Amino acid sequence: MTRKFLFVLGSARPEGNSEILARKAAEQLPSDVEQRWLNLADLPLPDFEDRRHDDSRPRARPRPVGDNEAELLDATLEATDIVIVSPLYWYSLSATVKRYLDYWDAWLETPEVAFQDTLKGRTLWGVTALAHREEEVAEPLIGTLRNTAAFFPMHFGGVLLGNGTRPGHVLEDAEALARAKTFFAQEPPLARYPYDS
Ligand SMILES: Cc1cc2nc3c(=O)[nH]c(=O)nc-3n(C[C@H](O)[C@H](O)[C@H](O)COP(=O)(O)O)c2cc1C
């Protein structure tokens, strides 16, 4: 199967450090690997509604058609590799990325797309810029993505971290740029919850 990488950009500013670092890593992908870049700022989603236990309407959701949710769902289903490109905001994912992941729950309630079966065995990756130099402060973000991958289960490639505050600053993080060169060359294992390892 041809690999198709979906880059989901979740910064609250354009061309920020997370995107710059993700583009550095993506430069290394072979030319036969498809790349699709979607910026969540261009595809806003409404507030997520949890309808699972509302007895006044059916639990199963219809497949969205013709809107931002539909575009994101279709892109997610088509991708062999999903790359979450989120800055570190309060030690975790940005709000737009978190909302996109909340919609994964809606799609689990959309029988016709078989969301869990489709994502099972695919690969989740993360790319994150942060102002802190001590990278362990990003553990909540890393744990969120790892556990999300373990749910399906998907393979988890880990999170490529880079230091930066102003846009472009990450280009001064030589270690991050070196890690970017080989980041997508890994063959990541299936994700496991911490209690399974
Ligand atoms: C709302 C907000 C929250 C932030 N929280 C953190 C944080 O918890 N830890 C950190 O190291 N940097 C934090 N930062 C700094 C950003 O992670 C940093 O500027 C990063 O380079 C932004 O990435 P971007 O250019 O891709 O948007 C925060 C910035 C904003 C705007």
The ligand as an SDF file (V2000), in Angstrom:
LIG
                    3D

 31 33  0  0  0  0  0  0  0  0999 V2000
   -1.1940   29.3060   24.7850 C   0  0  0  0  0  0  0  0  0  0  0  0
    0.2880   28.9660   24.8470 C   0  0  0  0  0  0  0  0  0  0  0  0
    0.7320   28.0260   25.7660 C   0  0  0  0  0  0  0  0  0  0  0  0
    2.0690   27.6640   25.8180 C   0  0  0  0  0  0  0  0  0  0  0  0
    2.4490   26.7080   26.7180 N   0  0  0  0  0  0  0  0  0  0  0  0
    3.7260   26.3000   26.7390 C   0  0  0  0  0  0  0  0  0  0  0  0
    4.1380   25.2670   27.6350 C   0  0  0  0  0  0  0  0  0  0  0  0
    3.3500   24.7140   28.3970 O   0  0  0  0  0  0  0  0  0  0  0  0
    5.4410   24.8940   27.6480 N   0  0  0  0  0  0  0  0  0  0  0  0
    6.3510   25.4570   26.7990 C   0  0  0  0  0  0  0  0  0  0  0  0
    7.5040   25.0670   26.8450 O   0  0  0  0  0  0  0  0  0  0  0  0
    5.9890   26.4270   25.9080 N   0  0  0  0  0  0  0  0  0  0  0  0
    4.7020   26.8510   25.8710 C   0  0  0  0  0  0  0  0  0  0  0  0
    4.3170   27.8230   24.9630 N   0  0  0  0  0  0  0  0  0  0  0  0
    5.2990   28.3300   23.9840 C   0  0  0  0  0  0  0  0  0  0  0  0
    5.1560   27.6240   22.6280 C   0  0  0  0  0  0  0  0  0  0  0  0
    5.1300   26.2210   22.7780 O   0  0  0  0  0  0  0  0  0  0  0  0
    6.3120   28.0170   21.7160 C   0  0  0  0  0  0  0  0  0  0  0  0
    6.2760   29.4140   21.4560 O   0  0  0  0  0  0  0  0  0  0  0  0
    6.3010   27.2700   20.3910 C   0  0  0  0  0  0  0  0  0  0  0  0
    7.4260   27.6470   19.6320 O   0  0  0  0  0  0  0  0  0  0  0  0
    5.0360   27.5790   19.5940 C   0  0  0  0  0  0  0  0  0  0  0  0
    5.0180   26.7480   18.4610 O   0  0  0  0  0  0  0  0  0  0  0  0
    4.4660   27.2860   17.0390 P   0  0  0  0  0  0  0  0  0  0  0  0
    5.4320   28.3450   16.5820 O   0  0  0  0  0  0  0  0  0  0  0  0
    4.4360   26.0720   16.1800 O   0  0  0  0  0  0  0  0  0  0  0  0
    3.0910   27.8260   17.3000 O   0  0  0  0  0  0  0  0  0  0  0  0
    2.9950   28.2470   24.9240 C   0  0  0  0  0  0  0  0  0  0  0  0
    2.5520   29.2120   24.0120 C   0  0  0  0  0  0  0  0  0  0  0  0
    1.2110   29.5810   23.9660 C   0  0  0  0  0  0  0  0  0  0  0  0
    0.7460   30.6080   22.9500 C   0  0  0  0  0  0  0  0  0  0  0  0
  1  2  1  0
  2  3  1  0
  2 30  2  0
  3  4  2  0
  4  5  1  0
  4 28  1  0
  5  6  2  0
  6  7  1  0
  6 13  1  0
  7  8  2  0
  7  9  1  0
  9 10  1  0
 10 11  2  0
 10 12  1  0
 12 13  2  0
 13 14  1  0
 14 15  1  0
 14 28  1  0
 15 16  1  0
 16 17  1  0
 16 18  1  0
 18 19  1  0
 18 20  1  0
 20 21  1  0
 20 22  1  0
 22 23  1  0
 23 24  1  0
 24 25  2  0
 24 26  1  0
 24 27  1  0
 28 29  2  0
 29 30  1  0
 30 31  1  0
M  END
$$$$
